[in-house]
Amino acid sequence: MKYKILLFAFGALAAACNPVRESETASTDREDRPEQRVQPPVEQVATDRAYTLDSELVNLTKGKFNTSGVRRDSTNEYGAGDCFGKVTYYSQESMGFGIDSMSCGEYGYTYTHYLLDSKKAIQAVYLKKSESLLQPDGNWKYALTERIFDFRNSQATIMERVDTLNDYNKDVIAKDFEVKKLNDRQSALKKWATDFKELWEMEESY
């Protein structure tokens, strides 16, 4: 009798350590099971990890759509002095895309790409900017900055990477984006919406 009890206890312990998969259990006892609460994952600090861009943001940085059916709606050219720019708006059924390019020669440039929805509400903005820096020895360096403002989720984010380069023609930053929460979402959206609107109001002046 004692031997049978030991066998039974050993079998119960083995069953507890190796539970049967849910698909193999009877469905009749599900109502009797205690509710299982899955703990949410611990949130990682955004700046401690590399950020992998999704395809939509990758295309935003490249200034292109990832689908067909794109049409060019309008273009405006503007500028004065050493700086001149051109903005073009493309659209398709589900989204719009604005590409603004402003160059000031070797003084620097600013490229801004806008991702909009079908109602022309801004979803994301990509900014790439180069500025020339005169060094004490008379040589030049170039500060290159890339930023992505992502408004597609309720928690907006800003991604940024910065580098200082010796070559004006080199425009690649060999660093990962640092990701931060963008707390004042509405103010940032309003700022970019105003900037995009004003691009169409500027004129060329020689």
trRosetta pair geometry for C-beta under 8 A, 3 or more apart (Angstrom, degrees):
i j d omega theta_ij theta_ji phi_ij phi_ji
1 4 5.8 -54 -154 33 34 110
1 5 6.6 33 150 -19 65 104
2 5 5.6 -53 -151 34 35 113
2 6 6.5 36 152 -19 66 104
3 6 5.8 -54 -152 35 32 111
3 7 6.5 33 151 -19 65 104
4 7 5.6 -53 -149 36 34 112
4 8 6.3 35 153 -20 66 105
5 8 5.6 -53 -149 35 32 112
5 9 6.4 31 153 -18 65 106
6 9 5.7 -54 -146 37 32 110
6 10 6.2 33 155 -20 66 106
7 10 5.8 -55 -147 36 30 111
7 11 6.3 30 155 -19 64 107
8 11 5.8 -56 -150 36 30 111
8 12 6.5 29 154 -19 64 105
9 12 5.8 -54 -148 35 32 111
9 13 6.4 33 154 -19 65 105
10 13 5.8 -55 -150 36 32 111
10 14 6.4 31 153 -19 65 105
11 14 5.7 -54 -147 36 33 110
11 15 6.4 33 155 -20 65 105
12 15 5.7 -53 -149 35 32 111
12 16 6.5 33 153 -21 64 104
13 16 5.7 -55 -152 33 33 111
13 17 6.5 22 155 -12 66 108
14 17 5.9 -61 -148 41 32 105
14 18 6.1 -14 166 22 69 110
15 18 6.6 -79 -135 61 26 77
15 19 7.3 64 167 -97 64 47
15 20 7.9 -21 -157 -26 88 90
16 19 7.3 2 -157 -66 28 81
20 24 4.9 -105 168 84 111 118
20 25 5.7 136 98 -65 116 87
21 24 5.0 80 66 10 82 104
21 25 7.5 -147 98 -17 42 88
22 25 5.7 -54 -151 23 40 114
25 29 7.2 -87 162 55 110 109
26 29 5.7 72 84 7 99 97
27 30 5.7 -23 -167 -15 56 119
29 32 5.1 -53 -168 38 72 115
29 33 6.7 86 136 -40 81 91
30 33 5.8 -45 -158 12 40 116
33 36 7.7 -23 143 -29 114 95
44 48 6.3 -122 171 65 98 113
44 49 5.9 27 141 -12 140 134
45 48 4.4 70 80 -1 99 116
45 49 7.8 142 82 -4 61 89
46 49 7.0 -86 -163 42 34 91
46 51 7.5 22 -174 -75 92 112
46 157 7.4 -168 -144 -141 159 121
46 178 7.5 97 125 176 91 62
46 179 3.9 -104 169 93 117 96
46 180 5.9 171 83 -87 136 33
46 181 7.0 156 -2 -34 148 73
47 178 4.9 19 -128 -160 84 100
47 179 6.6 -156 -74 55 50 57
47 180 6.5 20 -60 -74 100 82
49 179 7.7 -26 71 30 80 118
50 176 3.9 -94 -123 -145 91 149
50 177 7.3 92 -161 47 61 66
51 159 5.6 -122 75 -123 161 126
51 176 6.6 137 25 173 68 98
51 177 4.4 -57 47 75 119 110
51 178 7.7 137 -9 -129 119 5
51 179 4.6 115 -69 -47 136 124
53 57 4.3 -121 -166 90 106 116
53 58 4.9 136 113 -60 122 78
53 61 7.3 -11 -174 -8 170 131
53 148 7.6 116 -109 -10 119 177
53 159 7.9 172 -84 104 98 176
53 177 7.6 82 -54 7 99 146
54 57 5.5 86 56 17 70 99
54 58 7.0 -127 103 -9 33 94
55 58 5.4 -53 -143 36 34 116
55 59 6.3 33 159 -17 67 104
55 66 5.9 53 151 -86 112 166
56 59 6.1 -56 -153 37 28 108
56 60 6.5 34 146 -25 61 105
56 66 7.2 -102 -98 6 52 135
56 115 7.1 82 166 -141 101 159
56 124 7.6 121 131 21 107 151
57 60 5.0 -46 -147 30 40 120
57 61 6.6 41 155 -19 67 97
57 124 6.4 -103 -103 164 87 163
57 126 7.6 138 -162 -72 76 116
57 148 6.1 55 -161 -163 120 148
57 150 6.8 -32 -93 -93 130 116
58 61 6.0 -54 -155 33 32 107
58 62 6.6 19 150 -8 64 110
59 62 5.6 -63 -146 46 36 107
59 64 5.4 -97 -164 78 89 71
59 65 6.4 47 170 -143 138 15
59 66 4.8 -106 -73 -45 155 98
60 63 7.6 36 -180 -70 29 33
60 113 5.3 158 -179 113 73 129
60 115 5.2 -58 -105 -46 121 122
60 124 5.8 -50 -116 104 166 125
60 126 4.8 152 139 -26 101 130
60 148 7.2 102 99 -131 131 112
61 113 7.1 -177 -100 42 21 147
61 126 5.1 -167 -91 -145 57 154
61 128 7.8 94 -151 -49 80 122
61 146 7.6 30 -132 -163 115 126
61 148 7.1 -53 -72 -83 101 120
63 97 8.0 126 -163 166 53 122
63 99 5.1 68 -150 -115 109 125
63 111 7.6 -72 -67 175 128 125
63 113 5.3 -137 -95 -98 73 135
65 68 8.0 154 108 -74 126 16
65 70 5.0 175 19 -73 151 136
65 90 7.0 -121 -35 118 119 137
65 92 6.7 90 -134 -11 158 136
65 95 7.8 156 -121 82 109 117
65 97 6.1 -134 -66 -23 91 155
67 70 7.6 136 89 -45 68 95
67 92 6.7 179 88 122 110 172
69 92 4.7 93 107 -140 96 116
69 93 6.6 -14 134 -9 141 95
70 90 5.2 10 -176 175 108 121
70 91 7.3 151 -151 76 65 25
70 92 5.1 -60 -95 -60 56 110
70 97 7.6 -23 -140 30 122 128
71 90 6.8 162 81 -156 34 73
71 91 6.1 -27 62 63 83 74
71 92 7.0 133 13 -84 75 61
72 75 7.2 6 170 -45 115 102
72 88 6.2 -34 -148 -178 106 114
72 89 7.5 120 -162 82 59 49
72 90 5.4 -42 -100 -100 55 80
73 89 4.8 -44 59 98 109 99
73 90 6.7 163 3 -113 86 23
73 91 5.3 38 -36 5 127 111
73 96 7.9 -27 4 -138 141 111
74 88 7.3 -180 94 -148 46 52
74 89 5.1 13 54 42 84 109
74 200 7.5 28 125 -120 134 118
75 86 6.7 -2 -172 -175 100 97
75 87 7.0 168 -151 88 53 50
75 88 4.6 -10 -103 -103 87 81
75 89 7.6 -155 -72 18 45 68
76 86 7.3 173 88 -151 44 55
76 87 5.3 -4 56 56 89 95
76 199 6.4 141 71 142 129 78
76 200 5.1 159 -16 -125 159 55
76 202 7.1 116 142 62 125 77
77 84 7.3 8 -178 179 93 100
77 85 7.2 177 -152 95 55 47
77 86 4.8 -17 -104 -102 76 84
77 204 5.8 5 118 -53 92 118
78 84 7.1 176 96 -154 43 61
78 85 5.5 -12 65 63 86 89
78 86 7.6 166 22 -83 66 39
78 87 7.7 9 10 2 110 100
78 199 7.3 -147 7 -163 144 60
78 202 3.7 40 -133 115 152 110
78 203 5.9 94 -121 81 85 3
78 204 5.7 -151 -135 -65 30 60
79 83 5.4 -149 -147 112 98 59
79 84 3.0 -21 -85 -113 178 60
79 85 5.5 147 -66 13 103 64
79 102 7.3 164 -91 -139 105 92
79 202 7.9 74 -37 144 37 122
79 204 5.5 5 48 -121 73 74
79 205 7.3 -144 100 36 44 66
80 83 6.9 7 61 64 51 81
80 84 7.8 131 -6 -82 23 72
80 204 7.3 156 -65 -165 66 45
80 205 4.1 0 -96 66 108 102
80 206 7.6 -140 -125 -71 64 24
82 104 5.0 61 120 -159 101 80
82 105 5.6 -74 -178 11 107 116
82 107 6.1 71 125 12 142 141
83 102 6.0 25 -178 175 100 103
83 103 7.0 -175 -140 93 62 36
83 104 4.1 -23 -89 -91 89 91
83 107 7.7 -79 -71 73 94 130
84 102 7.1 -167 102 -146 26 69
84 103 6.6 -15 61 58 69 78
84 204 7.1 26 -132 -122 104 98
85 100 6.3 21 174 -178 126 85
85 101 6.0 178 -149 93 81 46
85 102 3.3 -32 -85 -95 122 80
85 103 7.1 149 -86 11 67 58
85 110 7.9 -29 -99 68 132 93
85 199 7.9 -86 115 -145 130 98
85 202 8.0 30 64 96 112 143
86 100 7.5 -177 92 -145 40 51
86 101 5.7 -5 56 57 81 90
86 102 8.0 167 16 -78 48 55
87 98 6.3 2 -173 -175 102 99
87 99 6.9 169 -149 87 55 47
87 100 4.2 -10 -102 -100 94 83
87 101 7.8 171 -80 19 50 57
87 199 4.4 59 -23 160 167 130
87 200 7.0 -100 82 -69 136 64
88 98 7.2 168 85 -151 43 55
88 99 5.2 -7 56 57 90 95
89 96 6.4 -4 -173 -179 96 114
89 97 7.3 152 -157 81 52 47
89 98 5.0 -19 -102 -100 75 81
90 96 6.8 161 88 -162 51 63
90 97 4.6 -15 64 63 99 98
90 98 7.7 -175 24 -77 68 34
90 99 7.4 29 -1 -3 106 103
91 95 7.4 -162 -147 105 62 42
91 96 4.4 -22 -104 -108 84 85
91 97 7.3 -178 -79 21 40 70
92 95 6.2 13 57 56 91 68
92 96 7.7 179 25 -85 57 45
93 118 6.9 -17 152 -107 45 120
94 117 7.5 -57 163 -158 61 67
94 118 5.6 -71 -155 -59 29 109
95 115 6.8 -19 -177 -171 125 81
95 116 6.4 146 -170 84 72 54
95 117 5.8 -60 -113 -128 70 35
95 118 6.4 -65 -72 -59 30 63
95 123 7.6 -51 -137 10 112 144
96 114 7.9 -7 111 111 91 98
96 115 7.8 144 82 -167 56 38
96 116 3.9 -19 65 70 101 111
96 117 7.3 6 18 76 86 14
96 118 7.2 130 -23 -107 91 29
96 120 5.8 3 28 -100 152 67
97 113 7.2 -14 -171 -172 88 92
97 114 6.9 156 -160 83 40 64
97 115 6.2 -9 -108 -109 73 56
97 116 7.0 -155 -67 26 30 84
98 112 7.9 -10 112 115 100 88
98 113 6.9 161 86 -159 60 44
98 114 3.7 7 51 49 108 113
98 116 6.8 55 -10 -13 100 117
98 196 6.1 97 80 -143 171 113
98 199 7.7 124 178 66 133 156
99 111 7.9 -20 -168 -167 79 91
99 112 8.0 155 -158 87 36 53
99 113 5.6 -4 -108 -111 66 80
99 114 7.8 -139 -59 25 32 74
100 110 7.8 -14 117 115 101 90
100 111 7.0 157 89 -158 62 45
100 112 4.4 -6 62 61 112 94
100 113 7.4 -161 28 -74 71 37
100 114 7.5 48 -4 -11 104 102
100 199 5.7 -94 -104 -130 133 149
101 109 7.4 -9 -171 -177 77 114
101 110 7.9 167 -153 90 37 53
101 111 5.3 -2 -110 -111 72 82
102 109 6.4 167 93 -160 57 67
102 110 4.8 1 60 58 105 91
102 111 7.6 -169 29 -75 63 41
103 109 4.5 -16 -111 -110 65 105
104 107 4.0 -61 121 71 113 111
104 108 5.3 14 55 61 113 66
104 109 6.4 -168 22 -80 71 51
106 132 6.1 57 146 -70 73 146
106 140 7.8 22 163 155 115 169
106 168 5.9 -38 -136 -135 87 156
107 131 7.8 -20 159 -146 61 54
107 132 5.4 -100 -145 15 36 124
108 129 7.1 21 175 179 118 74
108 130 4.7 -169 -146 99 78 71
108 131 4.5 1 -100 -103 147 41
108 132 5.5 -135 -50 -11 89 79
108 142 7.5 161 -99 -145 82 96
109 129 7.3 -161 94 -142 52 46
109 130 5.2 26 42 43 77 105
110 127 7.2 -23 -165 -163 91 87
110 128 7.3 156 -155 85 44 54
110 129 4.8 3 -110 -108 79 86
110 130 7.8 -150 -68 28 48 62
111 126 7.8 -18 117 114 91 93
111 127 7.4 154 85 -155 57 40
111 128 4.4 -2 57 58 102 102
111 129 7.6 -156 29 -69 61 49
112 125 6.7 -13 -168 -171 93 99
112 126 7.0 161 -154 84 44 57
112 127 5.3 -2 -107 -105 81 73
112 128 7.8 -163 -71 27 43 64
112 195 7.7 -81 159 136 165 131
113 125 7.1 157 81 -158 53 50
113 126 4.2 1 53 54 103 106
114 122 6.0 -71 -163 -123 104 99
114 124 7.8 160 -158 87 42 51
114 125 5.6 -11 -106 -108 66 80
114 192 7.2 155 -115 170 110 113
114 196 5.6 63 -84 -104 163 131
115 122 7.3 92 76 -160 55 61
115 123 4.7 -66 109 66 98 102
115 124 4.3 14 45 53 122 88
115 125 7.3 -143 22 -68 76 38
115 126 7.9 64 -17 -10 99 94
116 119 8.0 -126 164 73 99 47
116 120 5.0 1 171 -142 141 41
116 121 6.2 143 -158 65 84 31
116 122 5.6 -48 -99 -95 79 43
116 123 6.2 159 -115 2 21 90
117 120 7.2 -84 67 -12 61 13
117 121 5.1 -6 36 54 106 88
117 123 5.7 104 -42 -48 84 117
122 125 6.5 1 -173 -51 124 99
122 151 6.3 63 115 41 85 145
122 189 6.1 174 67 -147 117 81
122 192 5.4 159 176 108 175 123
122 193 5.8 -136 -7 -74 126 80
122 196 6.9 172 -74 -10 123 153
123 150 8.0 -9 150 -155 68 55
123 151 5.8 -152 -164 69 32 92
123 152 5.2 40 -174 -80 96 85
124 148 6.6 -1 -177 -176 109 89
124 149 6.3 169 -156 88 57 60
124 150 5.0 -3 -114 -113 105 56
124 151 6.2 -166 -77 24 51 75
124 152 6.2 -19 -52 -33 102 100
125 147 8.0 6 106 109 91 93
125 148 7.2 169 86 -153 50 46
125 149 4.4 9 51 49 96 108
125 192 5.2 -127 -52 -138 153 145
126 146 7.6 -16 -170 -167 86 87
126 147 7.4 165 -154 88 43 53
126 148 5.2 -10 -104 -105 73 80
126 149 8.0 -151 -68 25 32 68
127 145 7.4 -10 117 114 98 97
127 146 7.1 159 88 -154 59 41
127 147 4.5 -1 57 57 105 96
127 148 7.7 -168 23 -74 69 36
127 149 7.6 41 -5 -8 106 99
128 144 7.7 -7 -171 -170 83 88
128 145 7.3 172 -149 89 41 56
128 146 5.2 -3 -105 -106 78 78
128 171 7.6 58 170 -178 131 111
129 144 7.4 163 87 -151 50 45
129 145 4.8 -8 59 59 96 100
129 146 7.9 179 22 -76 66 38
130 142 5.5 0 -169 178 102 112
130 143 7.1 154 -154 79 49 50
130 144 5.2 -11 -102 -101 81 75
130 145 7.8 -176 -75 22 38 68
130 168 7.7 101 165 -154 143 69
130 171 7.0 -72 -65 -117 135 94
131 142 6.9 158 75 -158 38 62
131 143 4.7 -13 59 57 95 101
131 145 7.9 19 2 1 102 107
132 140 5.5 -25 -165 -164 101 121
132 141 7.7 141 -160 79 53 38
132 142 5.7 -31 -102 -102 54 77
132 168 7.5 -4 -96 -107 100 107
133 140 6.7 134 69 -162 50 65
133 141 4.7 -27 66 70 107 85
133 142 6.8 -178 15 -86 87 24
133 143 5.7 74 -31 -22 123 100
133 164 7.3 -36 30 -142 145 111
134 138 7.5 -24 -170 -141 92 29
134 140 6.0 -37 -99 -102 51 74
135 138 6.9 -36 77 38 80 19
135 139 4.8 -8 45 67 125 75
135 140 6.7 -164 0 -91 92 19
135 141 5.9 76 -51 -7 112 101
140 168 7.5 14 110 -62 127 105
141 164 5.3 20 161 177 126 103
141 165 6.8 155 -168 76 77 37
141 166 6.1 -47 -117 -99 77 50
142 164 7.1 153 76 -159 41 57
142 165 4.9 -29 66 65 95 91
142 166 7.6 157 20 -104 89 3
142 167 7.4 -70 26 81 128 30
142 168 5.5 132 -50 -104 150 58
143 162 7.1 -7 -173 -169 90 99
143 163 7.8 170 -152 90 50 38
143 164 5.4 -25 -98 -103 65 78
143 165 8.0 170 -85 19 18 74
144 162 7.1 162 87 -154 55 51
144 163 5.3 -11 61 63 100 83
144 164 7.5 169 18 -94 75 26
144 165 5.8 27 -8 -2 120 117
144 171 6.6 172 -130 -142 143 57
144 173 5.8 -162 107 -68 121 105
145 160 7.2 -20 -167 -159 91 95
145 161 7.7 167 -151 87 49 46
145 162 5.0 -6 -106 -107 77 85
146 160 6.9 160 88 -148 59 47
146 161 5.2 1 55 55 102 86
146 162 7.7 -162 26 -73 63 47
146 173 6.0 -139 3 18 123 142
146 177 7.5 -87 99 -100 111 96
147 158 6.3 -16 -166 -171 102 96
147 159 6.8 151 -157 80 49 56
147 160 4.9 -5 -104 -99 80 83
148 158 7.1 160 80 -156 51 47
148 159 4.2 0 51 52 100 108
148 160 7.8 -156 24 -64 64 47
148 177 7.1 -21 24 -137 115 149
149 156 7.0 5 -177 178 81 114
149 157 7.8 175 -151 90 42 47
149 158 5.5 -12 -102 -105 68 80
149 182 6.7 65 -144 -72 87 161
149 188 6.2 -159 -158 164 139 130
149 192 6.8 -159 78 -59 152 149
150 153 7.1 25 133 19 103 91
150 156 6.3 171 87 -157 59 66
150 157 4.8 -1 53 57 108 88
150 158 7.6 -171 19 -80 75 32
150 159 7.1 45 -13 -8 111 104
151 156 4.9 -9 -107 -112 60 112
151 185 6.6 123 -128 -161 95 101
151 188 7.5 -171 -80 100 116 113
151 189 5.9 94 -118 -88 154 104
153 156 7.0 174 70 -79 74 39
153 157 7.6 28 50 -8 114 98
155 181 6.2 -53 179 -137 106 102
155 182 8.0 138 169 48 60 72
156 181 7.5 98 81 -169 57 61
156 182 4.0 -56 107 66 101 117
156 185 4.2 143 2 -112 133 101
156 188 6.7 -178 131 63 159 141
156 189 7.9 -136 -87 -49 156 98
157 179 5.8 -5 -178 -167 127 96
157 180 6.8 152 -159 79 76 39
157 181 6.1 -58 -106 -112 70 38
157 182 5.7 177 -114 -4 11 96
158 179 7.6 156 82 -151 43 50
158 180 5.4 -19 62 64 89 91
158 181 7.9 29 19 121 80 10
158 182 4.7 102 -25 -69 96 108
159 177 4.0 10 -179 175 108 135
159 178 7.0 157 -155 74 57 40
159 179 5.2 -19 -100 -98 81 73
159 180 7.9 168 -84 21 36 66
160 177 6.5 116 48 -156 22 80
160 178 5.5 -30 65 59 77 91
160 180 7.5 -9 13 12 108 109
161 173 5.0 150 121 127 119 146
161 175 4.7 172 -160 87 124 110
161 176 6.8 -175 -91 102 131 26
161 177 5.1 -95 -37 -101 107 52
161 178 6.6 136 -79 5 66 79
162 173 7.4 -101 -153 -133 4 145
162 175 7.9 -30 49 57 37 151
163 173 4.6 170 3 -128 128 95
163 174 7.4 75 -85 34 160 64
163 175 6.2 168 -61 -2 114 125
165 168 7.8 154 104 -77 114 23
165 170 5.2 -150 -173 80 146 114
166 170 7.9 37 62 30 60 133
167 170 4.0 72 83 -2 113 110
182 185 6.0 100 111 -87 101 66
182 188 5.8 -27 172 -7 131 162
184 187 4.2 -9 149 32 116 118
184 188 6.1 128 100 -21 80 91
185 188 6.0 -66 -154 39 28 108
185 189 6.2 26 155 -18 67 110
186 189 5.6 -54 -145 37 32 112
186 190 6.2 33 156 -20 65 106
187 190 5.7 -54 -147 36 30 112
187 191 6.4 34 153 -23 63 105
188 191 5.6 -52 -149 33 32 114
188 192 6.5 22 158 -11 65 106
189 192 6.1 -61 -148 41 29 103
189 193 6.1 29 156 -19 66 110
190 193 5.7 -56 -143 38 29 112
190 194 6.3 30 157 -19 64 107
191 194 5.9 -59 -153 36 26 110
191 195 6.4 26 152 -18 64 107
192 195 5.5 -50 -143 36 35 113
192 196 6.2 35 157 -20 66 105
193 196 5.9 -55 -147 36 29 110
193 197 6.4 30 154 -20 63 108
194 197 5.8 -56 -148 36 30 112
194 198 6.3 26 157 -18 66 109
195 198 5.9 -60 -147 37 28 108
195 199 6.9 43 152 -35 61 97
196 199 5.9 -40 -159 11 34 117
197 200 6.5 -65 -174 32 39 104
197 201 7.1 24 141 -12 69 113
198 201 5.3 -63 -150 39 49 112
198 202 6.5 57 154 -35 76 97
199 202 6.3 -47 -151 17 31 112
